Amino acid sequence: MSQPQVKPIPDGMHTVTPHLVCAGAADAIEFYKKAFNAVELGRVPGLGGKLLHAHIRIGDSAVLLVDEFPDWHSFGPKSLKGSPVTIHLYVQDVDACFKQAVAAGAKVTMPVEDTFWGDRYGKLEDPFGHHWSVATHVRDVKPEELQAAARKACG
């Protein structure tokens, strides 16, 4: 009897998937539910209540989470004194999403504004130190317009 064909990329996953390390991954899941309407798809608890693996969905995208495990060289942004990574979310209503995320405990690092590249856009930091940019595309910008606007904005 032959084995069923296994898909190299499982259903519901995309080529690139953020995998966040959090000090308090279970709390992070609850925050993402409140801030971004995340849906929890599963978790694998380890000893001491830490999560070895968790899987949530925000919109149509998967996000994986794990607790910090210093013995495995796995640290979240707060332990590392910051993060160079920003996770970008496109949403239907950036203003409503921003308000919801701030009410859930996110810190505004850049208020929502209309941008030269055609998005209404702002940035947040979640309580676990991860950076998020949130946007709604509001107008299409031709490449030559984008180049001119970028030069003007960035001097």
C-alpha positions in Angstrom: 0.0 0.0 0.0 1.4 3.4 -1.0 1.7 6.3 1.3 -0.5 9.3 0.6 1.3 12.3 -1.1 2.4 14.8 1.5 2.2 18.5 0.4 5.6 20.2 0.7 3.7 23.4 1.8 0.7 22.5 4.0 -2.7 24.0 3.3 -3.2 27.4 4.8 0.5 28.2 4.8 2.4 30.6 2.6 6.1 30.6 1.5 7.1 33.1 4.2 5.7 32.8 7.7 6.7 34.9 10.7 7.8 32.8 13.7 7.9 35.1 16.8 9.8 34.4 20.0 7.9 35.9 22.9 8.6 36.1 26.6 5.1 34.9 27.5 3.9 33.4 24.2 0.5 32.4 25.7 -0.1 36.0 26.7 1.0 37.1 23.3 -1.6 34.9 21.7 -4.3 36.6 23.8 -3.0 40.0 22.9 -3.0 39.2 19.1 -6.6 37.9 19.5 -7.6 41.3 21.0 -5.4 43.5 18.9 -5.6 41.9 15.4 -8.5 39.4 15.7 -6.1 36.5 15.6 -7.5 33.0 15.6 -5.6 30.3 17.6 -5.1 27.2 15.5 -3.1 25.2 18.0 -0.4 25.1 20.7 2.1 22.6 22.1 2.8 23.2 25.7 6.1 22.3 27.3 7.3 21.8 30.8 6.7 24.7 33.2 3.9 26.2 31.1 6.1 27.5 28.3 4.9 27.0 24.7 7.1 24.9 22.5 5.0 25.9 19.5 1.8 27.8 18.7 0.0 28.6 15.5 -2.3 31.5 15.0 -3.9 33.1 11.9 -4.2 36.9 11.4 -6.4 37.6 8.4 -5.3 35.1 5.8 -1.8 34.6 7.2 -0.2 32.2 9.6 2.0 33.4 12.5 3.9 30.9 14.6 5.0 31.6 18.1 7.2 30.1 20.7 8.3 31.1 24.2 11.8 32.2 25.0 14.2 29.3 25.6 17.7 30.8 26.5 19.3 27.3 26.6 18.3 27.0 22.9 19.5 30.5 22.1 15.9 31.6 21.5 15.2 35.1 22.7 12.4 37.6 22.2 12.9 41.3 21.4 12.7 42.5 25.0 15.6 40.2 26.0 17.6 41.5 23.0 16.8 45.1 23.8 14.7 45.6 20.6 14.0 44.0 17.2 15.2 45.0 13.7 12.1 43.3 12.2 8.7 44.8 11.4 5.7 42.6 10.6 3.5 44.3 8.0 -0.3 43.9 8.0 -2.6 45.0 5.3 -6.1 45.5 6.6 -9.5 46.8 5.4 -9.6 49.7 7.9 -6.2 50.8 9.3 -7.7 53.4 11.6 -10.1 50.9 13.2 -7.3 48.2 13.5 -4.9 50.7 15.0 -7.5 51.8 17.6 -8.3 48.2 18.5 -4.5 47.3 18.8 -3.9 50.4 21.0 -6.9 49.5 23.2 -5.4 46.0 23.6 -2.1 47.4 24.8 0.0 48.3 21.7 2.2 51.4 21.7 2.0 53.8 18.8 5.5 54.4 17.3 4.2 56.2 14.2 0.7 57.6 14.0 -1.5 56.6 11.0 -1.1 58.9 8.1 -1.6 59.0 4.3 1.8 58.2 2.7 3.4 59.1 -0.6 3.4 55.4 -1.7 -0.4 55.2 -1.6 -1.1 53.6 1.8 -2.7 54.9 4.9 0.0 53.6 7.3 1.1 53.6 10.9 3.4 51.6 13.2 3.0 49.9 16.6 5.0 48.0 19.1 3.2 45.2 20.9 3.7 44.5 24.6 6.2 41.7 23.8 8.6 44.1 21.8 7.5 43.1 18.3 7.1 45.9 15.7 4.1 46.0 13.4 3.3 48.3 10.5 -0.4 48.4 9.6 -1.8 49.8 6.4 -4.8 50.1 4.1 -4.0 50.8 0.4 -5.9 53.9 -0.5 -4.5 54.9 -4.0 -2.4 53.4 -6.7 0.8 55.3 -7.5 2.7 55.1 -10.8 6.3 54.1 -10.5 7.6 57.5 -11.7 5.3 59.3 -9.2 6.6 57.1 -6.5 10.2 57.8 -7.3 9.6 61.6 -7.4 7.6 61.5 -4.1 10.3 59.4 -2.4 13.0 61.9 -3.5 11.0 64.8 -2.2 10.1 63.0 1.1 13.6 61.8 1.8 15.4 64.9 0.6 
